[in-house]
């Protein structure tokens, strides 16, 4: 569950951005961009695949896709997924993506049980 070297390198390069105020893109824009990346990659159109190509709108891995995040920093997630702001919607979509993964969902459920933040 530790971050990969790629995740560490990205976070290090992105460190200056992580602390800056950042306005999350509107959910419709994020979705449209994800669909564009999905089609450019030649992937099959499905809601799960759209989530795979959705860009993270917060934190040290901001601008990476959910798929990249689960491949490189499996333990990375945040609380506050019930917020209805643009950022909250992005967090909730990341949560949905994690819960759709048979590998990640059990770890998230265990974390929820232990910390009880969701």
Wavefront OBJ file of the C-alpha trace (Angstrom):
o trace
v 0.000 0.000 0.000
v 3.042 2.310 0.085
v 3.306 4.898 -2.708
v 5.415 3.960 -5.723
v 8.529 5.901 -6.721
v 6.418 7.588 -9.430
v 3.964 8.766 -6.759
v 6.756 10.030 -4.507
v 8.405 11.837 -7.428
v 5.131 13.419 -8.537
v 4.274 14.535 -4.994
v 7.736 16.037 -4.595
v 7.408 17.988 -7.865
v 3.861 18.989 -6.925
v 4.678 19.982 -3.342
v 4.544 23.690 -4.130
v 1.065 23.270 -5.636
v -0.297 21.151 -2.783
v -0.313 24.039 -0.319
v -1.732 26.656 -2.678
v -5.364 27.601 -2.782
v -6.886 25.722 -5.673
v -10.366 26.054 -7.058
v -11.646 22.689 -8.201
v -12.960 22.484 -11.743
v -16.711 22.166 -12.068
v -17.868 18.517 -12.088
v -19.167 18.798 -15.657
v -15.775 20.014 -16.877
v -13.939 17.237 -15.025
v -16.332 14.650 -16.495
v -15.971 16.023 -20.043
v -12.169 15.981 -19.779
v -12.245 12.405 -18.414
v -14.406 11.263 -21.322
v -11.975 12.924 -23.739
v -8.983 11.118 -22.185
v -10.926 7.844 -22.214
v -11.793 8.151 -25.913
v -8.233 9.248 -26.790
v -6.941 6.104 -25.051
v -9.376 3.972 -27.046
v -10.989 2.588 -23.893
v -14.562 1.323 -23.802
v -17.075 3.880 -22.580
v -18.481 2.934 -19.159
v -19.013 4.851 -15.932
v -16.155 2.947 -14.272
v -13.811 3.818 -17.142
v -14.879 7.467 -16.980
v -13.953 7.430 -13.286
v -10.626 5.791 -14.198
v -9.775 8.790 -16.376
v -11.166 11.405 -13.948
v -8.589 13.923 -12.776
v -8.013 14.413 -9.059
v -8.844 17.978 -8.003
v -7.074 18.128 -4.630
v -3.904 17.329 -2.736
v -0.416 16.326 -3.644
v -1.529 14.171 -6.580
v -3.825 16.827 -8.066
v -3.973 16.558 -11.888
v -3.408 12.769 -11.870
v -6.208 10.381 -12.811
v -7.981 8.133 -10.330
v -6.530 5.122 -12.174
v -2.993 6.480 -11.774
v -3.691 7.144 -8.119
v -4.803 3.583 -7.378
v -1.834 2.196 -9.300
v 0.699 4.410 -7.546
v -0.680 5.511 -4.169
v -3.311 2.973 -3.086
v -3.656 4.260 0.458
v -4.330 7.858 -0.584
v -7.849 9.105 0.132
v -9.480 11.930 2.016
v -12.497 12.483 4.194
v -15.321 14.880 3.374
v -16.791 12.974 0.449
v -20.324 14.152 1.232
v -19.587 17.818 0.496
v -21.599 19.065 -2.526
v -18.999 21.588 -3.738
v -17.015 20.891 -6.920
v -14.189 19.568 -4.740
v -16.608 17.449 -2.706
v -18.041 15.917 -5.885
v -14.519 14.996 -7.002
v -13.782 13.398 -3.631
v -17.022 11.430 -3.795
v -16.211 10.195 -7.308
v -12.812 9.019 -6.068
v -14.586 7.172 -3.257
v -16.964 5.538 -5.781
v -14.007 4.492 -7.911
v -12.238 2.961 -4.908
v -15.371 1.104 -3.864
v -15.782 -0.353 -7.364
v -12.362 -2.018 -7.133
v -12.446 -5.520 -5.646
v -8.858 -5.004 -4.446
v -9.250 -1.551 -2.904
v -12.833 -1.679 -1.549
v -12.031 -4.070 1.352
v -9.171 -1.810 2.475
v -11.425 1.254 2.351
v -14.136 -0.581 4.301
v -11.613 -1.590 6.951
v -10.352 1.981 7.138
v -13.929 3.234 7.503
v -14.521 0.800 10.338
v -11.349 1.784 12.138
v -11.590 5.538 11.675
v -15.325 5.934 11.068
v -14.982 9.106 8.954
v -17.056 8.332 5.893
l 1 2 3 4 5 6 7 8 9 10 11 12 13 14 15 16 17 18 19 20 21 22 23 24 25 26 27 28 29 30 31 32 33 34 35 36 37 38 39 40 41 42 43 44 45 46 47 48 49 50 51 52 53 54 55 56 57 58 59 60 61 62 63 64 65 66 67 68 69 70 71 72 73 74 75 76 77 78 79 80 81 82 83 84 85 86 87 88 89 90 91 92 93 94 95 96 97 98 99 100 101 102 103 104 105 106 107 108 109 110 111 112 113 114 115 116 117 118
